[in-house]
C-alpha cells in the first residue's frame, strides 16, 4: 500500500461503481437464476471493495496487515480506533463511502483476564 496507488484506486473504484447502473439481467426466472446471483454478488463486491479502498487510504499508519509504505510506523495516539464504513445510499451506483470511527476497548470486560497493553508486532 502506498498513498498514490490508494488515491488512484479510490477514483477507479468509484468509476466502476457508477457503471453498475448499466448492468442488466436477461434471465427473469426465479429458479436457478445464476444471472441474478452473479449480479447480486457483483454489487456486494463493489460495495466491499469501495469501503476497503477508502478505509485503507484514510489510515495514515502501518499496523499489522495494514502496512503502508508512506507511513511505516504505527500511530497509537491517532489510530488506536476501529474504522466503520458504509455507503450513504441504497444503490451502489449512487452511493458514496462514509467513514466513521469507534474507540478500541482495550480493557477487559471482566476480572478473569488482565489488561494486555498494545505493543508493536515484531517477528
N, CA, C and O atoms as a MOPAC input file, in Angstrom:
PM7 MOZYME 1SCF
protein

 N      0.83700 1    -1.18000 1     0.00000 1
 C      0.00000 1     0.00000 1     0.00000 1
 C      0.88000 1     1.24000 1     0.00000 1
 O      1.86500 1     1.33300 1     0.73200 1
 N      0.49900 1     2.17800 1    -0.83400 1
 C      1.12800 1     3.49100 1    -0.77500 1
 C      0.07400 1     4.53800 1    -1.13000 1
 O     -0.94400 1     4.22500 1    -1.74700 1
 N      0.32800 1     5.76500 1    -0.73800 1
 C     -0.67400 1     6.82600 1    -0.85800 1
 C     -1.12800 1     7.05700 1    -2.29200 1
 O     -2.32100 1     7.22900 1    -2.54300 1
 N     -0.19100 1     7.06300 1    -3.23700 1
 C     -0.54900 1     7.33500 1    -4.63800 1
 C     -1.45700 1     6.25500 1    -5.20600 1
 O     -2.46800 1     6.55900 1    -5.84000 1
 N     -1.10000 1     4.99700 1    -4.98000 1
 C     -1.90900 1     3.89300 1    -5.51100 1
 C     -3.29400 1     3.84600 1    -4.85900 1
 O     -4.28700 1     3.56300 1    -5.53000 1
 N     -3.36100 1     4.12000 1    -3.57200 1
 C     -4.65000 1     4.10000 1    -2.88800 1
 C     -5.55100 1     5.23800 1    -3.37400 1
 O     -6.75500 1     5.04400 1    -3.54100 1
 N     -4.97900 1     6.41800 1    -3.60300 1
 C     -5.77200 1     7.54300 1    -4.11600 1
 C     -6.27200 1     7.23900 1    -5.52500 1
 O     -7.42300 1     7.53000 1    -5.85400 1
 N     -5.41300 1     6.65600 1    -6.35500 1
 C     -5.82400 1     6.26100 1    -7.70500 1
 C     -6.91100 1     5.19400 1    -7.63600 1
 O     -7.89200 1     5.25400 1    -8.37600 1
 N     -6.73800 1     4.22600 1    -6.75400 1
 C     -7.70900 1     3.14900 1    -6.59100 1
 C     -9.07100 1     3.65700 1    -6.16500 1
 O    -10.09300 1     3.13500 1    -6.61200 1
 N     -9.10200 1     4.66400 1    -5.31200 1
 C    -10.38300 1     5.25000 1    -4.88500 1
 C    -11.14700 1     5.78800 1    -6.09600 1
 O    -12.34900 1     5.55700 1    -6.23300 1
 N    -10.44500 1     6.50000 1    -6.96300 1
 C    -11.09500 1     7.04500 1    -8.15700 1
 C    -11.60000 1     5.96000 1    -9.08600 1
 O    -12.70300 1     6.05600 1    -9.62400 1
 N    -10.79800 1     4.93400 1    -9.27300 1
 C    -11.17400 1     3.84400 1   -10.18200 1
 C    -12.38700 1     3.09000 1    -9.64400 1
 O    -13.32000 1     2.80100 1   -10.39400 1
 N    -12.38000 1     2.77100 1    -8.36200 1
 C    -13.48900 1     2.00300 1    -7.80100 1
 C    -14.79000 1     2.81500 1    -7.85200 1
 O    -15.86300 1     2.24300 1    -8.04500 1
 N    -14.70600 1     4.12700 1    -7.68200 1
 C    -15.91800 1     4.95500 1    -7.77900 1
 C    -16.44700 1     4.98700 1    -9.22100 1
 O    -17.65900 1     4.98900 1    -9.43300 1
 N    -15.55300 1     5.01100 1   -10.19700 1
 C    -15.97100 1     4.95700 1   -11.60400 1
 C    -16.68200 1     3.64100 1   -11.90200 1
 O    -17.72000 1     3.62800 1   -12.56400 1
 N    -16.13100 1     2.55100 1   -11.41900 1
 C    -16.73100 1     1.23400 1   -11.64500 1
 C    -18.08500 1     1.14800 1   -10.95500 1
 O    -19.02300 1     0.57300 1   -11.50700 1
 N    -18.19800 1     1.71200 1    -9.75600 1
 C    -19.47900 1     1.69800 1    -9.04500 1
 C    -20.56100 1     2.43200 1    -9.84600 1
 O    -21.70300 1     1.97800 1    -9.91100 1
 N    -20.20200 1     3.55400 1   -10.44900 1
 C    -21.18100 1     4.31900 1   -11.24000 1
 C    -21.65200 1     3.53100 1   -12.46700 1
 O    -22.77700 1     3.72400 1   -12.93000 1
 N    -20.81000 1     2.65800 1   -12.98800 1
 C    -21.16400 1     1.84900 1   -14.15300 1
 C    -22.11900 1     0.71000 1   -13.80900 1
 O    -22.68000 1     0.08700 1   -14.71100 1
 N    -22.31200 1     0.43000 1   -12.53200 1
 C    -23.17900 1    -0.66500 1   -12.13900 1
 C    -24.61300 1    -0.46200 1   -12.64000 1
 O    -25.33900 1    -1.43700 1   -12.84000 1
 N    -25.02100 1     0.77300 1   -12.84100 1
 C    -26.38200 1     1.05200 1   -13.33500 1
 C    -26.59700 1     0.47300 1   -14.73400 1
 O    -27.73900 1     0.27500 1   -15.14800 1
 N    -25.52400 1     0.20300 1   -15.45700 1
 C    -25.61800 1    -0.35700 1   -16.80300 1
 C    -25.71500 1    -1.88200 1   -16.81100 1
 O    -25.91000 1    -2.48400 1   -17.86600 1
 N    -25.58100 1    -2.50400 1   -15.65000 1
 C    -25.65400 1    -3.96400 1   -15.55900 1
 C    -27.11300 1    -4.38500 1   -15.68600 1
 O    -27.99000 1    -3.82200 1   -15.03100 1
 N    -27.36200 1    -5.36600 1   -16.52100 1
 C    -28.71800 1    -5.85900 1   -16.70200 1
 C    -28.79200 1    -7.36700 1   -16.54000 1
 O    -27.78700 1    -8.07100 1   -16.64400 1
 N    -29.99000 1    -7.84400 1   -16.28600 1
 C    -30.23300 1    -9.27900 1   -16.12500 1
 C    -31.18700 1    -9.71000 1   -17.22300 1
 O    -32.29000 1    -9.17900 1   -17.34900 1
 N    -30.74700 1   -10.68800 1   -18.02400 1
 C    -31.60300 1   -11.17900 1   -19.10800 1
 C    -32.52200 1   -12.30300 1   -18.64200 1
 O    -33.66900 1   -12.40600 1   -19.07500 1
 N    -32.00400 1   -13.13700 1   -17.75900 1
 C    -32.78500 1   -14.26800 1   -17.25900 1
 C    -33.74200 1   -13.75800 1   -16.18500 1
 O    -33.29200 1   -13.28300 1   -15.14300 1
 N    -35.04500 1   -13.84600 1   -16.41500 1
 C    -36.04000 1   -13.34300 1   -15.47300 1
 C    -36.68200 1   -14.44800 1   -14.62500 1
 O    -37.60300 1   -14.17600 1   -13.85500 1
 N    -36.21100 1   -15.67300 1   -14.75600 1
 C    -36.79700 1   -16.75500 1   -13.97200 1
 C    -36.34200 1   -16.65400 1   -12.52100 1
 O    -35.32500 1   -16.02600 1   -12.22600 1
 N    -37.08000 1   -17.25900 1   -11.63800 1
 C    -36.74200 1   -17.24100 1   -10.22100 1
 C    -36.19100 1   -18.58400 1    -9.74500 1
 O    -36.01200 1   -18.77700 1    -8.54200 1
 N    -35.92100 1   -19.50700 1   -10.65200 1
 C    -35.39900 1   -20.81600 1   -10.29800 1
 C    -34.01100 1   -20.96200 1   -10.91200 1
 O    -33.86300 1   -20.84300 1   -12.12800 1
 N    -33.00700 1   -21.21300 1   -10.10400 1
 C    -31.62500 1   -21.38800 1   -10.52900 1
 C    -31.17900 1   -20.24400 1   -11.44100 1
 O    -30.58400 1   -20.47700 1   -12.49300 1
 N    -31.46500 1   -19.02900 1   -11.04000 1
 C    -31.12900 1   -17.86700 1   -11.84300 1
 C    -29.70600 1   -17.40700 1   -11.49300 1
 O    -29.51200 1   -16.54200 1   -10.63900 1
 N    -28.72000 1   -18.00400 1   -12.17000 1
 C    -27.32400 1   -17.65700 1   -11.89100 1
 C    -27.00400 1   -16.24200 1   -12.34900 1
 O    -26.11400 1   -15.60400 1   -11.78800 1
 N    -27.70900 1   -15.73900 1   -13.35400 1
 C    -27.51700 1   -14.36800 1   -13.80800 1
 C    -27.83300 1   -13.38700 1   -12.67300 1
 O    -27.08400 1   -12.43800 1   -12.44100 1
 N    -28.93600 1   -13.61800 1   -11.97400 1
 C    -29.32600 1   -12.77600 1   -10.84800 1
 C    -28.32100 1   -12.89100 1    -9.70100 1
 O    -27.91700 1   -11.88700 1    -9.11500 1
 N    -27.92600 1   -14.11900 1    -9.39100 1
 C    -26.97600 1   -14.34900 1    -8.29300 1
 C    -25.65400 1   -13.63400 1    -8.57600 1
 O    -25.11100 1   -12.97000 1    -7.69300 1
 N    -25.13600 1   -13.76200 1    -9.78800 1
 C    -23.86600 1   -13.12400 1   -10.13300 1
 C    -23.97400 1   -11.60500 1   -10.10200 1
 O    -23.01400 1   -10.92600 1    -9.73900 1
 N    -25.11700 1   -11.07100 1   -10.47300 1
 C    -25.31900 1    -9.62300 1   -10.42500 1
 C    -25.35000 1    -9.13300 1    -8.98400 1
 O    -24.76200 1    -8.09900 1    -8.66700 1
 N    -26.03100 1    -9.86400 1    -8.11000 1
 C    -26.05200 1    -9.50500 1    -6.69700 1
 C    -24.65800 1    -9.62200 1    -6.06900 1
 O    -24.27600 1    -8.80300 1    -5.23300 1
 N    -23.90300 1   -10.64700 1    -6.48000 1
 C    -22.53600 1   -10.80800 1    -5.97200 1
 C    -21.65200 1    -9.65400 1    -6.43800 1
 O    -20.81700 1    -9.16900 1    -5.67400 1
 N    -21.82700 1    -9.21200 1    -7.68000 1
 C    -21.05700 1    -8.07700 1    -8.19000 1
 C    -21.35700 1    -6.82400 1    -7.37700 1
 O    -20.44300 1    -6.08200 1    -7.01600 1
 N    -22.63100 1    -6.58800 1    -7.08900 1
 C    -23.00000 1    -5.42300 1    -6.29100 1
 C    -22.33900 1    -5.47200 1    -4.91500 1
 O    -21.82700 1    -4.46400 1    -4.42800 1
 N    -22.35300 1    -6.64600 1    -4.29500 1
 C    -21.72700 1    -6.80400 1    -2.98400 1
 C    -20.21800 1    -6.58000 1    -3.06300 1
 O    -19.64100 1    -5.93400 1    -2.18800 1
 N    -19.58000 1    -7.10600 1    -4.09600 1
 C    -18.13600 1    -6.92600 1    -4.24400 1
 C    -17.77300 1    -5.45300 1    -4.43400 1
 O    -16.77800 1    -4.98000 1    -3.88500 1
 N    -18.57700 1    -4.73300 1    -5.21000 1
 C    -18.32500 1    -3.30100 1    -5.40100 1
 C    -18.48500 1    -2.55000 1    -4.08000 1
 O    -17.69200 1    -1.66600 1    -3.75600 1
 N    -19.50800 1    -2.90900 1    -3.33300 1
 C    -19.74900 1    -2.30900 1    -2.02600 1
 C    -18.53400 1    -2.53400 1    -1.11600 1
 O    -18.02000 1    -1.59100 1    -0.51400 1
 N    -18.08700 1    -3.77200 1    -1.02200 1
 C    -16.96400 1    -4.10700 1    -0.14400 1
 C    -15.65800 1    -3.47900 1    -0.61600 1
 O    -14.89900 1    -2.94600 1     0.19300 1
 N    -15.38900 1    -3.53800 1    -1.92700 1
 C    -14.13400 1    -3.01000 1    -2.46100 1
 C    -14.02400 1    -1.50500 1    -2.22200 1
 O    -12.95800 1    -1.00700 1    -1.86000 1
 N    -15.11700 1    -0.78900 1    -2.42100 1
 C    -15.07200 1     0.65800 1    -2.22900 1
 C    -14.80600 1     1.00700 1    -0.76900 1
 O    -14.00900 1     1.90100 1    -0.48300 1
 N    -15.45600 1     0.32200 1     0.14500 1
 C    -15.25100 1     0.61000 1     1.56100 1
 C    -13.83200 1     0.25200 1     1.99800 1
 O    -13.22400 1     0.96500 1     2.79600 1
 N    -13.31400 1    -0.84600 1     1.47800 1
 C    -11.95400 1    -1.24500 1     1.82600 1
 C    -10.93100 1    -0.24300 1     1.28800 1
 O     -9.98100 1     0.11200 1     1.98500 1
 N    -11.12700 1     0.21200 1     0.05000 1
 C    -10.19700 1     1.15400 1    -0.56300 1
 C    -10.19300 1     2.48800 1     0.18800 1
 O     -9.12800 1     3.04100 1     0.46300 1
 N    -11.37900 1     3.00300 1     0.51900 1
 C    -11.46000 1     4.27800 1     1.22100 1
 C    -10.89500 1     4.16300 1     2.63900 1
 O    -10.21400 1     5.07200 1     3.11500 1
 N    -11.17500 1     3.06200 1     3.30000 1
 C    -10.66600 1     2.86400 1     4.66000 1
 C     -9.14800 1     2.74900 1     4.67300 1
 O     -8.48700 1     3.31400 1     5.54400 1
 N     -8.60000 1     2.02500 1     3.71600 1
 C     -7.14300 1     1.85900 1     3.64000 1
 C     -6.45900 1     3.18600 1     3.33400 1
 O     -5.40800 1     3.48700 1     3.90100 1
 N     -7.04500 1     3.97700 1     2.44600 1
 C     -6.44400 1     5.25900 1     2.07300 1
 C     -6.47800 1     6.24700 1     3.24300 1
 O     -5.57600 1     7.07200 1     3.38600 1
 N     -7.50000 1     6.16400 1     4.06100 1
 C     -7.63700 1     7.09100 1     5.18400 1
 C     -6.65800 1     6.79300 1     6.31500 1
 O     -6.28000 1     7.69900 1     7.05700 1
 N     -6.24800 1     5.54300 1     6.45600 1
 C     -5.37200 1     5.14800 1     7.57300 1
 C     -3.94200 1     5.55700 1     7.27100 1
 O     -3.32600 1     5.04400 1     6.33700 1
 N     -3.41400 1     6.48100 1     8.06400 1
 C     -2.07400 1     7.02700 1     7.84200 1
 C     -1.08000 1     6.41700 1     8.82400 1
 O     -0.43200 1     7.12200 1     9.59600 1
 N     -0.97800 1     5.10300 1     8.77500 1
 C     -0.04400 1     4.38500 1     9.64600 1
 C      0.11500 1     2.96200 1     9.11500 1
 O     -0.60100 1     2.54900 1     8.20300 1
 N      1.04700 1     2.22700 1     9.68600 1
 C      1.17500 1     0.79600 1     9.43800 1
 C      0.86400 1     0.07700 1    10.73500 1
 O      1.37500 1     0.43400 1    11.79700 1
 N      0.01500 1    -0.94700 1    10.63700 1
 C     -0.35100 1    -1.73500 1    11.82300 1
 C     -0.66600 1    -3.14100 1    11.34000 1
 O     -1.68300 1    -3.36100 1    10.68300 1
 N      0.19700 1    -4.08800 1    11.66200 1
 C     -0.05400 1    -5.47500 1    11.27500 1
 C     -0.22200 1    -5.60800 1     9.77800 1
 O      0.66900 1    -5.24100 1     9.01100 1
 N     -1.36400 1    -6.13300 1     9.36000 1
 C     -1.62300 1    -6.33200 1     7.93300 1
 C     -1.89500 1    -5.02300 1     7.19900 1
 O     -1.92800 1    -5.00200 1     5.96900 1
 N     -2.09100 1    -3.92900 1     7.93800 1
 C     -2.33800 1    -2.63200 1     7.32200 1
 C     -1.01900 1    -1.91400 1     7.05100 1
 O     -0.86500 1    -0.74900 1     7.41700 1
 N     -0.08100 1    -2.58400 1     6.42500 1
 C      1.21700 1    -1.98100 1     6.13100 1
 C      1.05000 1    -0.88700 1     5.08100 1
 O      0.30400 1    -1.05400 1     4.11600 1
 N      1.74400 1     0.22700 1     5.27200 1
 C      1.63900 1     1.38000 1     4.37900 1
 C      3.04300 1     1.90600 1     4.13900 1
 O      3.74000 1     2.26500 1     5.08900 1
 N      3.46900 1     1.95700 1     2.87600 1
 C      4.83400 1     2.36300 1     2.54400 1
 C      5.14300 1     3.79300 1     2.98000 1
 O      6.26600 1     4.07600 1     3.39600 1
 N      4.17200 1     4.69800 1     2.89100 1
 C      4.40800 1     6.09600 1     3.23700 1
 C      4.38200 1     6.35300 1     4.74500 1
 O      4.87500 1     7.38100 1     5.20900 1
 N      3.81700 1     5.43700 1     5.49400 1
 C      3.71200 1     5.56600 1     6.95100 1
 C      4.16000 1     4.24600 1     7.58000 1
 O      3.32100 1     3.42900 1     7.95800 1
 N      5.47300 1     4.03000 1     7.69600 1
 C      5.96900 1     2.71900 1     8.13500 1
 C      5.74900 1     2.40100 1     9.60900 1
 O      5.84000 1     1.23800 1    10.00100 1
 N      5.46400 1     3.39700 1    10.43100 1
 C      5.31900 1     3.16000 1    11.87000 1
 C      3.85800 1     3.19200 1    12.28700 1
 O      3.02300 1     3.81300 1    11.62900 1
 N      3.56200 1     2.51600 1    13.38700 1
 C      2.20300 1     2.57300 1    13.91700 1
 C      2.03300 1     3.86100 1    14.73000 1
 O      2.99700 1     4.41000 1    15.26300 1
 N      0.81000 1     4.31700 1    14.80900 1
 C      0.48600 1     5.57100 1    15.49000 1
 C     -0.66100 1     5.29900 1    16.45700 1
 O     -1.83100 1     5.47600 1    16.11600 1
 N     -0.31200 1     4.86900 1    17.66400 1
 C     -1.34100 1     4.52800 1    18.65200 1
 C     -2.13800 1     5.74700 1    19.09500 1
 O     -3.31200 1     5.61500 1    19.44000 1
 N     -1.53200 1     6.92400 1    19.09300 1
 C     -2.25800 1     8.12900 1    19.51200 1
 C     -3.37100 1     8.47400 1    18.52200 1
 O     -4.48400 1     8.79900 1    18.93400 1
 N     -3.08400 1     8.40700 1    17.24600 1
 C     -4.05300 1     8.81100 1    16.23900 1
 C     -4.92100 1     7.69900 1    15.68400 1
 O     -6.01700 1     7.94700 1    15.18200 1
 N     -4.42300 1     6.45600 1    15.77600 1
 C     -5.13100 1     5.38000 1    15.08200 1
 C     -5.48400 1     4.18500 1    15.94300 1
 O     -5.71700 1     3.10100 1    15.41000 1
 N     -5.53300 1     4.34400 1    17.25500 1
 C     -5.99800 1     3.24500 1    18.10400 1
 C     -7.53000 1     3.32300 1    18.12000 1
 O     -8.15400 1     3.66000 1    19.12500 1
 N     -8.10200 1     2.99400 1    16.95600 1
 C     -9.55200 1     3.06500 1    16.78200 1
 C     -9.95900 1     2.14100 1    15.65000 1
 O     -9.14500 1     1.78600 1    14.79800 1
 N    -11.21900 1     1.75800 1    15.64900 1
 C    -11.78200 1     0.93400 1    14.58800 1
 C    -12.36900 1     1.84300 1    13.51500 1
 O    -12.98300 1     2.86500 1    13.82300 1
 N    -12.17900 1     1.46800 1    12.27000 1
 C    -12.80000 1     2.19200 1    11.17000 1
 C    -14.15900 1     1.57100 1    10.88200 1
 O    -14.27300 1     0.35700 1    10.70700 1
 N    -15.18100 1     2.40700 1    10.83400 1
 C    -16.53500 1     1.98500 1    10.48000 1
 C    -16.85700 1     2.61300 1     9.13400 1
 O    -16.70600 1     3.82300 1     8.96200 1
 N    -17.29600 1     1.81000 1     8.18700 1
 C    -17.59400 1     2.35400 1     6.86200 1
 C    -18.95200 1     1.87000 1     6.38200 1
 O    -19.41200 1     0.78600 1     6.74000 1
 N    -19.57500 1     2.70100 1     5.56700 1
 C    -20.84700 1     2.32600 1     4.96400 1
 C    -21.09800 1     3.20500 1     3.74500 1
 O    -20.45600 1     4.23900 1     3.56100 1
 N    -22.03900 1     2.77600 1     2.92400 1
 C    -22.45400 1     3.57400 1     1.77300 1
 C    -23.63000 1     4.44400 1     2.19000 1
 O    -24.50200 1     3.99700 1     2.93600 1
 N    -23.65700 1     5.67100 1     1.71700 1
 C    -24.69300 1     6.61100 1     2.14600 1
 C    -26.00700 1     6.49000 1     1.37800 1
 O    -26.98900 1     7.14600 1     1.72700 1
 N    -26.03300 1     5.65700 1     0.33700 1
 C    -27.26100 1     5.44700 1    -0.43500 1
 C    -27.48800 1     3.94500 1    -0.59300 1
 O    -26.57000 1     3.14600 1    -0.40800 1
 N    -28.69900 1     3.57600 1    -0.93200 1
 C    -29.04800 1     2.16600 1    -1.07900 1
 C    -28.37100 1     1.53300 1    -2.28500 1
 O    -27.90500 1     0.39700 1    -2.19900 1
 N    -28.30800 1     2.23600 1    -3.39500 1
 C    -27.78200 1     1.68500 1    -4.64100 1
 C    -26.32600 1     2.10300 1    -4.83200 1
 O    -25.99100 1     3.28100 1    -4.71700 1
 N    -25.46100 1     1.12000 1    -5.12900 1
 C    -24.02600 1     1.39600 1    -5.20900 1
 C    -23.68900 1     2.44400 1    -6.25800 1
 O    -22.74700 1     3.21600 1    -6.08300 1
 N    -24.45300 1     2.47800 1    -7.35300 1
 C    -24.12100 1     3.43400 1    -8.41600 1
 C    -24.36300 1     4.88200 1    -7.99900 1
 O    -23.83000 1     5.79800 1    -8.62600 1
 N    -25.15400 1     5.10200 1    -6.95800 1
 C    -25.44400 1     6.45600 1    -6.46400 1
 C    -24.71200 1     6.78100 1    -5.17100 1
 O    -24.77200 1     7.91500 1    -4.69600 1
 N    -24.03200 1     5.81500 1    -4.60300 1
 C    -23.52400 1     5.94100 1    -3.23300 1
 C    -22.12100 1     6.52900 1    -3.15100 1
 O    -21.34000 1     6.49300 1    -4.10200 1
 N    -21.84300 1     7.06200 1    -1.98900 1
 C    -20.50500 1     7.49900 1    -1.61700 1
 C    -20.15200 1     6.77100 1    -0.31600 1
 O    -21.02400 1     6.44000 1     0.48800 1
 N    -18.86600 1     6.53500 1    -0.13300 1
 C    -18.39900 1     5.85100 1     1.07300 1
 C    -18.29300 1     6.85900 1     2.21700 1
 O    -17.73100 1     7.94200 1     2.05700 1
 N    -18.83600 1     6.48700 1     3.35600 1
 C    -18.75900 1     7.32100 1     4.55800 1
 C    -17.92100 1     6.56600 1     5.58100 1
 O    -18.14900 1     5.38400 1     5.83600 1
 N    -16.95100 1     7.26000 1     6.16300 1
 C    -16.10000 1     6.66300 1     7.19200 1
 C    -16.41100 1     7.28700 1     8.54200 1
 O    -16.64900 1     8.48900 1     8.65300 1
 N    -16.40400 1     6.45200 1     9.55000 1
 C    -16.55700 1     6.90100 1    10.92100 1
 C    -15.61600 1     6.04000 1    11.75400 1
 O    -15.01600 1     5.09800 1    11.23700 1
 N    -15.48600 1     6.35200 1    13.02000 1
 C    -14.54400 1     5.63000 1    13.86400 1
 C    -15.16600 1     5.32600 1    15.21500 1
 O    -16.06100 1     6.03000 1    15.68400 1
 N    -14.67000 1     4.25900 1    15.83000 1
 C    -15.10600 1     3.86000 1    17.15800 1
 C    -13.86000 1     3.52400 1    17.96200 1
 O    -12.92700 1     2.91300 1    17.44100 1
 N    -13.84300 1     3.91400 1    19.20900 1
 C    -12.68200 1     3.64600 1    20.06400 1
 C    -12.49600 1     2.14800 1    20.27600 1
 O    -13.45600 1     1.37800 1    20.26700 1
 N    -11.26200 1     1.76000 1    20.46200 1
 C    -10.92900 1     0.37200 1    20.77800 1
 C    -11.15400 1     0.15400 1    22.27200 1
 O    -10.73900 1     0.97400 1    23.09200 1
 N    -11.80100 1    -0.93700 1    22.61900 1
 C    -11.95500 1    -1.30700 1    24.02800 1
 C    -10.68100 1    -2.06500 1    24.40300 1
 O    -10.49500 1    -3.22200 1    24.02400 1
 N     -9.82200 1    -1.40100 1    25.14400 1
 C     -8.53400 1    -2.02800 1    25.45500 1
 C     -8.45400 1    -2.57300 1    26.87500 1
 O     -7.41300 1    -3.08200 1    27.29100 1
 N     -9.53300 1    -2.46900 1    27.60500 1
 C     -9.57200 1    -3.03400 1    28.94700 1
 C    -10.48900 1    -4.25500 1    28.94000 1
 O    -11.50800 1    -4.25300 1    28.24900 1
 N    -10.14600 1    -5.29000 1    29.69300 1
 C    -11.01300 1    -6.47900 1    29.75400 1
 C    -12.39500 1    -6.11400 1    30.31200 1
 O    -12.52900 1    -5.18100 1    31.10400 1
 N    -13.39300 1    -6.84500 1    29.89400 1
 C    -14.75300 1    -6.57700 1    30.33500 1
 C    -15.11000 1    -7.30900 1    31.62600 1
 O    -16.17900 1    -7.08900 1    32.19600 1
 N    -14.21800 1    -8.17300 1    32.08000 1
 C    -14.44400 1    -8.85200 1    33.35600 1
 C    -13.10300 1    -9.00900 1    34.07700 1
 O    -12.06400 1    -8.59700 1    33.56200 1
 N    -13.13200 1    -9.59200 1    35.24500 1
 C    -11.93000 1    -9.71700 1    36.08400 1
 C    -11.13400 1   -10.99500 1    35.80300 1
 O    -10.10900 1   -11.23500 1    36.44100 1
 N    -11.59500 1   -11.81300 1    34.85900 1
 C    -10.91100 1   -13.07800 1    34.57500 1
 C     -9.65000 1   -12.88800 1    33.73900 1
 O     -8.78000 1   -13.75900 1    33.72000 1
 N     -9.54700 1   -11.76400 1    33.05500 1
 C     -8.39900 1   -11.51300 1    32.18100 1
 C     -7.72000 1   -10.22500 1    32.60500 1
 O     -8.38600 1    -9.25000 1    32.95300 1
 N     -6.41100 1   -10.22000 1    32.57500 1
 C     -5.67800 1    -8.99500 1    32.90400 1
 C     -5.50100 1    -8.14500 1    31.63800 1
 O     -5.63000 1    -8.63800 1    30.51700 1
 N     -5.20900 1    -6.88900 1    31.84100 1
 C     -5.01300 1    -5.95200 1    30.73300 1
 C     -3.70300 1    -6.27400 1    30.01100 1
 O     -2.66300 1    -6.46700 1    30.64200 1
 N     -3.77200 1    -6.32900 1    28.68400 1
 C     -2.55900 1    -6.52000 1    27.86600 1
 C     -2.38200 1    -5.23800 1    27.05200 1
 O     -3.18000 1    -4.95100 1    26.16000 1
 N     -1.33700 1    -4.47000 1    27.36200 1
 C     -1.16400 1    -3.19800 1    26.65300 1
 C     -0.80100 1    -3.41300 1    25.19200 1
 O     -0.19700 1    -4.42900 1    24.84900 1
 N     -1.16300 1    -2.46800 1    24.32300 1
 C     -0.81500 1    -2.58700 1    22.90400 1
 C      0.70000 1    -2.56200 1    22.74100 1
 O      1.40500 1    -1.84700 1    23.45300 1
 N      1.17800 1    -3.34300 1    21.80500 1
 C      2.61600 1    -3.39700 1    21.54200 1
 C      2.85000 1    -3.65200 1    20.06300 1
 O      2.02600 1    -4.27100 1    19.38800 1
 N      3.95900 1    -3.17900 1    19.57800 1
 C      4.32400 1    -3.37500 1    18.18000 1
 C      4.61400 1    -4.85500 1    17.94800 1
 O      5.24400 1    -5.52100 1    18.76900 1
 N      4.13800 1    -5.34900 1    16.81100 1
 C      4.42100 1    -6.74700 1    16.44800 1
 C      5.84500 1    -6.83000 1    15.91800 1
 O      6.21900 1    -6.09300 1    15.00600 1
 N      6.62700 1    -7.71800 1    16.48500 1
 C      7.98000 1    -7.94700 1    15.99900 1
 C      8.16700 1    -9.44600 1    15.81500 1
 O      7.84100 1   -10.24500 1    16.69300 1
 N      8.69000 1    -9.80000 1    14.67100 1
 C      8.86000 1   -11.21900 1    14.34200 1
 C     10.30100 1   -11.55000 1    14.17200 1
 O     10.64100 1   -12.69900 1    13.89100 1

